[in-house]
Amino acid sequence: MTVVELAMYPELPGRLFAPAVATRLRTAARVDLASPLTEFRSPEARERLRRATILLTCWGSPPLDEQALADAPRLRAVVHAAGTVKGHLPPAVFARGIQVSSAAAANAVPVAEYTLAMILLANKAVPALAREYHARREDLALLRRGHDVGNHGRVVGVIGASRIGRRVLELLRPFDLEPLLADPHVDAGTAASLGARLVGLDQIFALSDVVSVHAPATPRTRGMVTAGRLAAMRDGATLINTARGSLVDQDALIAELVTGRLSAVLDVTEPEVPPADSPLWELPNVVLTPHLAGSLGNEVARLGAAAADEVLRLAAGEPLLHRVDLETLSITA
C-alpha cells in the first residue's frame, strides 16, 4: 500500500490541493491531508514516518536529517510541492536511493510571467513615468518629449537557462525584442532553439537594455552581478532579479542606482527584507517587491496538482516526470 505523509506548514494542504486533486490522492494512496507533520521528533511523528512510503513536502517541512531517515525505513520517495529541495533534503536522502521530485517547473510559470510583465513595463518606462505623473498631476506631454522608451527592438539579456529562464525566453517570442542568453552550460545551438543568441556574461551586461537574472544560488554564482558588470550596463538599462539576492553585489547595485543611471526591479535582495534605512525603499528608479514572483494565492494549487501527479505516478509504478538528481543539484536552484 502507498502511504503518503505530508510535511509542511499546517495551513498549506487546503491551498495546495483542490477538491478534485485531493480526491485523486485519496483514491491512489492512504493520506491525511488535514494534519501535516511540522516536526519529525515526537513519538507520533516518528510513527507516521515509520509507515510512510512517500513524503509529500512543501514550505515549512523540517529537514529530513539522519534521525528522520532512520525513522522512515519504508520511505522510497520525497515529492516536493514547491521549488528547490536544498533546504530540507541532505545528500543522505539521495545516497539511500530515495527518489526525489520537485514542482520547480510548475513554480517557474508565475516567475516567468512576472518577469515578462516587468521587462515590458521597464522598456516602456512605466514605473518612472507613473511616479512622475503621480507627483506632477498634470499632462506629461509624452508625445513631444521624445523619450527613448518602448519595446520595439529592445535587447533583453537572460542570465541562466534554468526552468524559469527558458520559460521567460518562450514568453518573449511573440514580441519585437532581441533576446540574449548567458549560460556556461548551454551551447549556441541550444540557445538558438530557445530563441536567443548565446553571449558571454560580460557581454550580456554591455549589450542589453534589460538584464534578467535566473541563475541558481550556488557558491560559484554568489556576487556574479559585480560592480564592473553593472558599470558596463547602458545608461537607462534595467536589472531584474527574481533569483536570489546573493547573486548581486548589493552595495555596487545601490551605488549605481543612487546615481539614477540604472533602474532595477528587485523581487529578492540580500538581506531579505532590506534594512529600514536602505535607499532601495525610496529610490524612484527601483521597483521593490516582497518575493512575490513565485507561486502565491491561487497559483499554489498548480504546485499541489503537479505534486499529486507525481504521487499518482509512483503509486502506479510509473517513473517520475520531474525527478531531481544529486548530480545536477549543485548547478540548479
Beta strands, then each sheet from edge to edge (+ up, - down):
strand 1: 3-7
strand 2: 30-31
strand 3: 54-57
strand 4: 77-80
strand 5: 99-102
strand 6: 154-159
strand 7: 177-182
strand 8: 197-198
strand 9: 210-213
strand 10: 238-241
strand 11: 263-266
strand 12: 286-288
sheet 1: 2+ 1+ 3+ 4+ 5+
sheet 2: 8+ 7+ 6+ 9+ 10+ 11+ 12+
end
